[in-house]
Amino acid sequence: MNLETNQVIELDRLCIHPQYQKKNLASWMLSRCSKLVFGEFPKLQCIVSFADQTFGHHGTVYTASNWQKVGTVKPDYHYIDKDGWVLGKKNLYRHAQLM
């Protein structure tokens, strides 16, 4: 994208607990936060985020918020223990290194 590191920022996580989910809440939040971030960082050119297809997320909230899709990342594998705890391969590797 030919941007300097001070021109791009990543939205790392967007999560809304199902108990508090209301129609359009996520897209409203993205819009408000984007305006605040661009206002605070005048050199910023874009915000990057990823929808995790591993868990069936396809970026619907970003589409609804008029974000531009510039690419996809293929789904990755993960591990689920008997209690339903999900562990991605990167976290599993880090945990193994610490052991």
N, CA, C and O of each residue as an XYZ file, in Angstrom:
396
protein
N       0.825     -1.198      0.000
C       0.000      0.000      0.000
C       0.868      1.259      0.000
O       0.348      2.375     -0.030
N       2.193      1.079      0.034
C       3.138      2.190     -0.031
C       2.899      3.243      1.053
O       2.907      4.441      0.769
N       2.689      2.802      2.279
C       2.472      3.718      3.398
C       3.610      3.598      4.392
O       4.210      2.534      4.548
N       3.900      4.702      5.063
C       4.877      4.696      6.156
C       4.201      4.123      7.397
O       2.973      4.090      7.485
N       5.008      3.671      8.355
C       4.437      3.065      9.569
C       3.572      4.043     10.364
O       2.657      3.614     11.066
N       3.840      5.341     10.270
C       3.025      6.310     11.009
C       1.754      6.702     10.244
O       0.992      7.549     10.710
N       1.521      6.097      9.083
C       0.333      6.393      8.288
C      -0.723      5.295      8.359
O      -1.802      5.434      7.784
N      -0.423      4.219      9.051
C      -1.359      3.096      9.126
C      -1.415      2.577     10.564
O      -0.413      2.572     11.279
N      -2.588      2.151     10.960
C      -2.790      1.588     12.301
C      -3.689      0.364     12.140
O      -4.498      0.296     11.214
N      -3.542     -0.589     13.036
C      -4.352     -1.814     12.951
C      -5.398     -1.846     14.051
O      -5.101     -1.604     15.221
N      -6.607     -2.146     13.660
C      -7.667     -2.445     14.620
C      -7.481     -3.913     14.966
O      -7.750     -4.793     14.148
N      -7.025     -4.169     16.168
C      -6.632     -5.525     16.545
C      -7.815     -6.407     16.906
O      -7.860     -7.569     16.501
N      -8.757     -5.888     17.645
C      -9.906     -6.691     18.051
C     -11.154     -5.828     18.099
O     -11.121     -4.689     18.564
N     -12.240     -6.379     17.619
C     -13.553     -5.769     17.783
C     -14.463     -6.877     18.278
O     -14.712     -7.855     17.573
N     -14.948     -6.719     19.472
C     -15.771     -7.766     20.076
C     -16.918     -7.114     20.838
O     -16.712     -6.186     21.620
N     -18.112     -7.604     20.601
C     -19.279     -7.133     21.346
C     -19.938     -8.356     21.967
O     -20.321     -9.294     21.267
N     -20.065     -8.336     23.271
C     -20.690     -9.451     23.987
C     -22.140     -9.589     23.514
O     -22.846     -8.588     23.386
N     -22.581    -10.806     23.258
C     -23.953    -11.010     22.757
C     -25.029    -10.371     23.645
O     -26.088     -9.984     23.149
N     -24.771    -10.259     24.929
C     -25.734     -9.655     25.847
C     -25.983     -8.177     25.517
O     -27.062     -7.648     25.785
N     -24.983     -7.524     24.938
C     -25.083     -6.091     24.652
C     -25.274     -5.789     23.169
O     -25.321     -4.620     22.784
N     -25.382     -6.798     22.346
C     -25.506     -6.606     20.899
C     -26.839     -5.948     20.556
O     -27.904     -6.410     20.965
N     -26.755     -4.884     19.814
C     -27.922     -4.194     19.267
C     -27.694     -4.022     17.777
O     -26.550     -4.031     17.323
N     -28.744     -3.868     17.024
C     -28.636     -3.712     15.578
C     -27.738     -2.501     15.254
O     -27.917     -1.416     15.807
N     -26.787     -2.709     14.361
C     -25.863     -1.683     13.873
C     -24.868     -1.169     14.910
O     -24.177     -0.184     14.646
N     -24.773     -1.797     16.073
C     -23.857     -1.320     17.110
C     -22.400     -1.388     16.647
O     -21.641     -0.442     16.857
N     -22.009     -2.487     16.027
C     -20.608     -2.640     15.614
C     -20.235     -1.637     14.535
O     -19.168     -1.028     14.607
N     -21.089     -1.452     13.538
C     -20.771     -0.492     12.475
C     -20.800      0.939     13.014
O     -20.004      1.773     12.582
N     -21.698      1.231     13.943
C     -21.728      2.552     14.580
C     -20.434      2.792     15.342
O     -19.845      3.870     15.262
N     -19.994      1.772     16.087
C     -18.768      1.900     16.868
C     -17.554      2.100     15.951
O     -16.700      2.938     16.239
N     -17.471      1.347     14.863
C     -16.375      1.515     13.904
C     -16.345      2.936     13.345
O     -15.279      3.541     13.229
N     -17.494      3.452     13.007
C     -17.579      4.794     12.456
C     -17.103      5.837     13.463
O     -16.294      6.704     13.132
N     -17.606      5.750     14.684
C     -17.228      6.724     15.724
C     -15.742      6.654     16.047
O     -15.066      7.679     16.135
N     -15.243      5.439     16.222
C     -13.827      5.268     16.569
C     -12.917      5.713     15.425
O     -11.868      6.311     15.667
N     -13.303      5.430     14.194
C     -12.505      5.863     13.038
C     -12.379      7.378     13.007
O     -11.286      7.907     12.804
N     -13.484      8.073     13.207
C     -13.462      9.539     13.219
C     -12.547     10.061     14.319
O     -11.786     11.003     14.100
N     -12.618      9.457     15.494
C     -11.771      9.881     16.610
C     -10.290      9.642     16.309
O      -9.454     10.514     16.546
N      -9.974      8.464     15.789
C      -8.582      8.116     15.503
C      -8.003      9.011     14.413
O      -6.890      9.515     14.557
N      -8.743      9.214     13.326
C      -8.248     10.081     12.253
C      -8.101     11.524     12.743
O      -7.214     12.245     12.286
N      -8.962     11.946     13.667
C      -8.848     13.291     14.230
C      -7.620     13.460     15.112
O      -7.019     14.533     15.146
N      -7.247     12.398     15.829
C      -6.098     12.447     16.740
C      -4.758     12.304     16.030
O      -3.749     12.833     16.494
N      -4.745     11.592     14.905
C      -3.500     11.308     14.190
C      -3.602     11.839     12.758
O      -4.008     11.106     11.855
N      -3.242     13.093     12.545
C      -3.435     13.715     11.234
C      -2.646     13.061     10.094
O      -3.051     13.179      8.937
N      -1.541     12.380     10.382
C      -0.760     11.721      9.322
C      -1.339     10.361      8.930
O      -0.925      9.773      7.931
N      -2.281      9.871      9.704
C      -2.863      8.551      9.465
C      -3.622      8.525      8.140
O      -4.421      9.419      7.857
N      -3.371      7.503      7.336
C      -4.024      7.342      6.044
C      -5.063      6.222      6.038
O      -6.056      6.297      5.314
N      -4.830      5.172      6.855
C      -5.802      4.076      6.857
C      -5.724      3.267      8.148
O      -4.720      3.267      8.860
N      -6.823      2.585      8.410
C      -6.922      1.629      9.518
C      -7.097      0.262      8.862
O      -7.926      0.092      7.969
N      -6.309     -0.702      9.314
C      -6.352     -2.052      8.762
C      -6.948     -2.987      9.811
O      -6.649     -2.876     11.000
N      -7.778     -3.893      9.363
C      -8.313     -4.911     10.258
C      -8.481     -6.210      9.476
O      -8.480     -6.207      8.245
N      -8.623     -7.300     10.186
C      -8.761     -8.606      9.569
C      -9.976     -9.316     10.154
O     -10.198     -9.290     11.365
N     -10.757     -9.950      9.288
C     -11.864    -10.788      9.722
C     -11.346    -12.223      9.749
O     -10.804    -12.709      8.757
N     -11.511    -12.891     10.867
C     -10.949    -14.232     11.036
C     -11.859    -15.290     10.430
O     -12.825    -15.728     11.054
N     -11.537    -15.695      9.203
C     -12.346    -16.701      8.508
C     -12.251    -18.070      9.163
O     -13.088    -18.938      8.917
N     -11.235    -18.266      9.997
C     -11.109    -19.536     10.719
C     -12.360    -19.789     11.549
O     -12.769    -20.936     11.728
N     -12.968    -18.718     12.057
C     -14.146    -18.832     12.905
C     -15.411    -18.358     12.194
O     -16.404    -18.020     12.839
N     -15.368    -18.335     10.860
C     -16.555    -18.005     10.081
C     -16.848    -16.526      9.948
O     -17.948    -16.154      9.539
N     -15.896    -15.675     10.281
C     -16.106    -14.230     10.142
C     -15.669    -13.809      8.740
O     -14.581    -14.170      8.292
N     -16.505    -13.054      8.058
C     -16.220    -12.676      6.672
C     -16.137    -11.167      6.474
O     -16.095    -10.697      5.337
N     -16.113    -10.405      7.560
C     -15.970     -8.960      7.440
C     -17.262     -8.233      7.150
O     -17.238     -7.122      6.620
N     -18.374     -8.826      7.482
C     -19.675     -8.214      7.215
C     -19.798     -6.843      7.866
O     -20.322     -5.908      7.260
N     -19.318     -6.724      9.093
C     -19.419     -5.437      9.792
C     -18.579     -4.368      9.098
O     -18.954     -3.196      9.082
N     -17.444     -4.769      8.524
C     -16.612     -3.798      7.807
C     -17.296     -3.373      6.506
O     -17.258     -2.200      6.134
N     -17.910     -4.315      5.830
C     -18.659     -3.990      4.612
C     -19.799     -3.029      4.943
O     -20.023     -2.054      4.227
N     -20.509     -3.307      6.022
C     -21.613     -2.445      6.442
C     -21.132     -1.056      6.839
O     -21.903     -0.097      6.807
N     -19.874     -0.944      7.210
C     -19.300      0.334      7.628
C     -18.586      1.051      6.487
O     -17.893      2.045      6.706
N     -18.760      0.542      5.268
C     -18.152      1.128      4.059
C     -16.624      1.077      4.072
O     -15.970      1.937      3.480
N     -16.055      0.079      4.740
C     -14.606     -0.118      4.667
C     -14.304     -0.801      3.347
O     -15.147     -1.512      2.799
N     -13.119     -0.587      2.848
C     -12.709     -1.174      1.575
C     -11.984     -2.501      1.820
O     -11.053     -2.571      2.623
N     -12.416     -3.534      1.130
C     -11.752     -4.834      1.223
C     -10.594     -4.852      0.237
O     -10.792     -4.670     -0.964
N      -9.370     -5.074      0.752
C      -8.203     -5.061     -0.125
C      -7.557     -6.430     -0.262
O      -6.603     -6.589     -1.024
N      -8.057     -7.411      0.459
C      -7.497     -8.747      0.344
C      -8.088     -9.683      1.367
O      -8.907     -9.286      2.196
N      -7.663    -10.940      1.300
C      -8.129    -11.937      2.261
C      -6.936    -12.728      2.775
O      -5.896    -12.820      2.124
N      -7.114    -13.283      3.936
C      -6.136    -14.179      4.541
C      -6.847    -15.516      4.696
O      -7.949    -15.587      5.241
N      -6.207    -16.571      4.213
C      -6.878    -17.870      4.254
C      -7.074    -18.324      5.706
O      -6.270    -18.002      6.581
N      -8.159    -19.077      5.947
C      -8.393    -19.600      7.291
C      -7.225    -20.471      7.752
O      -6.570    -21.126      6.942
N      -6.979    -20.470      9.030
C      -5.879    -21.226      9.607
C      -6.445    -22.276     10.561
O      -7.624    -22.240     10.913
N      -5.605    -23.194     10.966
C      -6.103    -24.215     11.869
C      -5.927    -23.776     13.324
O      -5.149    -22.876     13.637
N      -6.678    -24.446     14.196
C      -6.635    -24.156     15.619
C      -6.968    -25.440     16.374
O      -7.392    -26.433     15.784
N      -6.771    -25.400     17.661
C      -7.027    -26.555     18.513
C      -8.130    -26.199     19.511
O      -8.186    -25.082     20.026
N      -8.999    -27.167     19.771
C     -10.056    -26.982     20.761
C      -9.955    -28.130     21.748
O      -9.998    -29.298     21.360
N      -9.817    -27.793     23.041
C      -9.715    -28.862     24.040
C     -11.104    -29.364     24.424
O     -12.112    -28.875     23.914
N     -11.149    -30.333     25.317
C     -12.415    -30.970     25.685
C     -13.398    -30.011     26.345
O     -14.602    -30.269     26.352
N     -12.895    -28.897     26.906
C     -13.757    -27.909     27.547
C     -14.200    -26.801     26.589
O     -14.930    -25.893     26.986
N     -13.759    -26.873     25.323
C     -14.141    -25.880     24.334
C     -13.191    -24.694     24.241
O     -13.478    -23.737     23.522
N     -12.067    -24.734     24.950
C     -11.081    -23.660     24.900
C     -10.369    -23.711     23.550
O      -9.833    -24.753     23.171
N     -10.359    -22.591     22.824
C      -9.755    -22.519     21.497
C      -8.347    -21.954     21.611
O      -8.117    -20.953     22.289
N      -7.415    -22.609     20.941
C      -6.022    -22.170     20.966
C      -5.489    -22.186     19.543
O      -5.472    -23.231     18.892
N      -5.057    -21.033     19.063
C      -4.468    -20.930     17.735
C      -3.062    -21.493     17.731
O      -2.439    -21.624     18.785
N      -2.558    -21.828     16.550
C      -1.247    -22.473     16.469
C      -0.127    -21.553     16.955
O       0.858    -22.037     17.513
N      -0.253    -20.242     16.758
C       0.776    -19.308     17.208
C       0.865    -19.285     18.738
O       1.958    -19.313     19.303
N      -0.286    -19.234     19.394
C      -0.295    -19.259     20.863
C       0.183    -20.595     21.405
O       0.872    -20.644     22.423
N      -0.177    -21.671     20.733
C       0.287    -22.998     21.158
C       1.805    -23.080     21.071
O       2.457    -23.613     21.969
N       2.363    -22.550     19.987
C       3.814    -22.545     19.800
C       4.509    -21.722     20.899
O       5.509    -22.156     21.471
N       3.959    -20.524     21.184
C       4.532    -19.682     22.250
C       4.492    -20.410     23.597
O       5.457    -20.381     24.359
N       3.373    -21.054     23.872
C       3.216    -21.787     25.135
C       4.240    -22.926     25.212
O       4.852    -23.145     26.257
N       4.421    -23.636     24.120
C       5.404    -24.737     24.075
C       6.815    -24.212     24.299
O       7.607    -24.868     24.976
N       7.148    -23.058     23.756
C       8.472    -22.481     23.945
C       8.721    -22.161     25.416
O       9.820    -22.374     25.928
N       7.688    -21.646     26.092
C       7.838    -21.297     27.511
C       7.998    -22.535     28.392
O       8.634    -22.472     29.444
N       7.428    -23.644     27.969
C       7.514    -24.876     28.743
C       8.940    -25.383     28.673
O       9.256    -26.420     29.256
